[in-house]
Amino acid sequence: MITVTRLNGEPFVLNALYIEKVQALPDTTISLANGKTYFVQESVDTIIQRSTDYYKNIGLIDLHTKVVDEDDKTN
């Protein structure tokens, strides 16, 4: 989950796993896989960084590396 801020200044938490697209139109627009769209104060780069940090925190970023390393150890 990542914390973002609505244009009116209200913070909320968003499940980064559902992010499908992030655009600057000029406001940062986050489109989710379920069709919902949110306009936030954070920049596109900030959303990308927070999402990447979240993926690392839950182990999604390094998962492929860990699986490949385990496969190498068994061969």
N, C-alpha and C positions, 0 to 999 in steps of 0.2 A: 504494500500500500504506500502511496505517496501523498504528501500534503500539497495542495495547490490552493490558489486564492481566486475567487470569483472577481469579476470586474468591480463589483460593489464593495470589495474588501473582505468579504466573508470567506474564511478558510474552510476547506473540506478535504476529506480523504478519498482518494480514488484508487481503485484496484488497477495497478499498472498492467496486469496480465490481459486486460480487456482493451488496451489501447490499440487501435488499428491505424490511426493516422494523426499526426500533429502538424499543423500548418500555421503560418503567420499571414493573416488575411485583412488588415494588419494586426488585429488582436490575435493572440495565440488561441487556436481552436483545436480541441482534442476530440476526435471522433472515436467512439467505442464500437466494438464488434456487434453490440446489441442495437446499434443505430442511434444511440444518444450522443448529443454533442454538447460540449462545455466550452465556454469562453473564459480564459484565465489570464491573470496578470503576468505570470511567469513567461520567460522567453522559451522558444522552441528548444534551444540548447540546454536550458535548465531542466525542462521536462525530460529530455533525452538523458541527461546526467542522473537525475533522480530515479528514472526508470532503470537505468543500467545499474545504479547502486542497489536498488531493490532486487533486481535479478541476481546480482552477486550475493546479496545477503541471504537469499533463499536457496542459493546453490545452483541456479539455472545456467549461469555463465560458464562455470567450471565443470558442469556435469559431463559434457562431451570429453573433455580432457581426462577426467577421472575414469570414465568408461574405457577410453582408449588405453590408458595406462594399465588398468586392470587386465584388459585383453592381452597386452604385451607381456604381463607377468605370468599369464597362464600358458603362453606359447613357448 
